[in-house]
Amino acid sequence: MIHRQMYLKGMRDGIPVMLGYFVVSITIGIAARGANLTALQAAVMSLTNLTSAGQFASFAIIAAGAPYLELMVSQAVINLRYCLMSCALSQKVDQRMPFYHRLFMACGITDEIFGLAIGQKGKLDPWYMYGAMSVAIPGWTLGTLLGILSTGLLPPAILNAMNMALYGMFIAIFMPAARDNPILLPIIAVSMGASAVFQMLPVFDFISSGIKIIILTLAISLGAAVLFPIAEKETAEETAADGKEALRP
């Protein structure tokens, strides 16, 4: 019963992510057409490779006819940040959780699903992530399919608006957690400012976008952990409260 409740909660929380994914991934489908992918190939790619940055990079490599090794290395570097997210989530799951749950959860980690999962109080139930994944991933796949089928029909202004929808989705995910914890808001602001500096200053041009994200994630999270540590007593109380709430009918 508890797993069912957590699955339904994950689905409810994942609906905004699904809507955002559907809109944003239309541009993925349009870019896939430029790489001469078929609708089926683009849909399978979105179903199995849940990363916008990785997919956009792969389209350029595929269009250039580069070898598979270059494609593999580029995807590993761009998506290396998901290893950090997996490490963070590993601290929120029960240590007795079976390996297959860990494997399936890792396969569905995206920036937005990670934001939902890490914001849950107490221990993370894998069925919560399964619920979020079950609505978010189809939204990403169907949006890609619609994008490649509607190539050339959408004006540039609408395409630019779709790109901005991704940032709106990020804000919608993290702002509720920021309201509960006042420390998060300045940390988010610092993260945005540092990211802008890394992007605009030419001195950082030699660093790939994936490595920039990793550097910023490590530096800011380490700084936040040192300056604003969470007491073990507080964490234990939140876990107990969350468990009692889950047992309520």
N, C-alpha and C positions, 0 to 999 in steps of 0.2 A: 504493500500500500504506500509506504514511504517513497519507494522508487518511482511509483506511478505519479505521485504528487510532484516529485522533483522533475520528472520528465515533462509533465504538463507545464510546470513553472519555467523550465528551460525553453519550451516552445513559445510561451507567452513573451518571455524576454527576448527571444530570437526573432520575433516578427518584425520589429523595427530594423534589425540587421538585414533580414531577408528583403525588405522593401528597398533599403539602401543598396544592397548588393544587386538587386534586379536592375535598378536604374544605372548604376555605375558600370556593371558588366556589359551593358549594351555597347559601350565604347570598346570593350575587349573584343566583342564580336566583329565590330567594324575594322579594328586593327588586324584581326585574324584573316579577314578577307584580303587585306593588303599583302599578307604573307602567302596568299594562294591556298589557304586551308579550306577544306570543305566544311559544311555546317556540322556534320557528324564529328569530324576531327576537332573542331573548335569546342563543341559541346563536351566531348570526352576529356579534352585538355582542362576545361574549367571544372569538370567533375573530379578530376584527380590531382590537379595542381592549383590549390586554393591560394593564389597569390597574384595580385595585379601586377606588381613590379616584375616578378619572375616571368609572367606571361608576356608582358610588353617586351621585355628583353629577349625572350625566346623568339618572338616574331621577327625581330631584326636579324637574329642569327639564322633562322630558318630561311628567310628571304635571301640572305647572302650565300646560302648553300654551304655554310661552315660545317666542319666535322662534328660528330656527336660528342666528342670529348669536350670541345669548347662549350657546347650547350650544357653539358653536365656540370662543368666547373662554374659557369656563370650562375646556374641555378643554386649551386651549393653556397656560393658567396653571398648572393642576393638574399637568400632565405635563411642565412645562418642565425638571424635574430630569433627564429622560432626555437632554436636550441635554448636560448636564454629564457624564453617564455615557458618552455617545458620544464626547465629547472625550477622556475618560480612556482609553477603549478604543482610540482612534485612535493613541495613543502605544505601544500594544502590538502593533500589526499591522505587517506588512511594508509599507514605503512603496510598493513596486511592486504591491501588491494591486490587482486590477481593481476598477473602480467598482461593478460589479454585486454583488460580494461584500460590499462596504461597505454597499450599499443593503439587501441581504437581512439582514445582521447587525443593522443599525440597526432594522429592522422588528420584530425579535424581542427587543429589549432590555427586560427587566423588572428590578426590584430584585434578584430572586433569580438570574436568569441572568447579570446583570452581576456579582453576587458570585462566581459560579462562574468567569466568564471572567477577571475582574481578578485572581483568585487563582492563575491558571496561571503557571508560571515560564517565562520567556523570551517569545518572540514567540507571539502568539495565532493559532492556525490557525482559519480560518473554519469548517472542518468540525467542529471541537469545538463551536462554538456551534450549528451546524445539528443536531448530535446531541442537545444539551440541549433545543433548541427542539422537536425532533420528538416528544419525550415530554412536555415540560412544557405546551405549548400545547394538545394534545388533552385533557390532564388538566383544564385550566382550563375548556375548552369543555364537556366531558362533565359536569363538576360543576355548571356553570350549568344545563345541560339537566335534570339530575336534580333540581336545586333547584326549578326552576319547575314540574316535573311532580309534585313531592311537596309542593306548597304546603299548609300546614295540617296535615301529618302529623307534623312534628317538634316536640317540646316546646321551650319557651324555654331550658331548661337546656342542651340539646344544642346549640342555636344559639349560645349564649354560649361553649360549649367550642370550637366550630368557629372562632369569632373568635380565640380564644387560640392556635389551632394555627398561625396565621400568624407569630406571634412565635417560637414554637418552631422554625419553619422557618428564620427568620432566624438564630437561634442555631446551628442545625445547619450552616449554610453558612459562617459566619464563624469559628467556633471552631477548625476545623482550621488555618486560616491564622494564627490567633492563637497556636497552639502553635508554629508554625515561626518566628514573629517576635514576640518578647516585647513589642515596642513597641506592637503593635496592640491588645492587651488594654486598657491604660489609655486609649488613644484611643477605643476603643469605649465604655468607661465614661463618658468625658467627653461623647461624643456623646449617649448615653442621658440623662445628667443635664441637658445643655443643652436637649435636646428636651422633657424634662419641664417645665423652667422656662418655656420658650416656650409650652407648652400650658396651664400652670396660672395664670400671672400675667395678670391682666386687662389690663395695659398693652399686651400684644401681641395683643389680640383683633382689632384692626383689620387684622392681617396674615393673609392666607389661608394655609391649610395648605401649599399648594404653594410659596408664596413663603418660608414658614418653612423648609421643607426645603432650598430653594436657598441661603438665607442661612447656615444651619448647615453645609451641605456646603462652601460656599466658605470660610467662616471656619475651620472645623476642619481641612479638608484643607490650606489655606494654612499654618496654624499648624504642622501636622505636617510639612509639607515644609520649612519654615524650621528647625524645631527638630531634626528627624531626617532630614536629607537622605540619599539613597541614593547611594553612590559609583558613578561610571560604571564603574570596574573591576569592582566587585561585580556590577553588572547585566550586564556583558559575560560574566563567568564563568558566571552563572546561565543566560544564553541559550545559551552553548556547551554546557554540561552538559545542558540540556534537549534540544538538538538531537541530541546523542549518544545520549541515552536513547530518543528517538523512533526512531532508526535500528536499535535492537536488535530481533532477531526475537522 
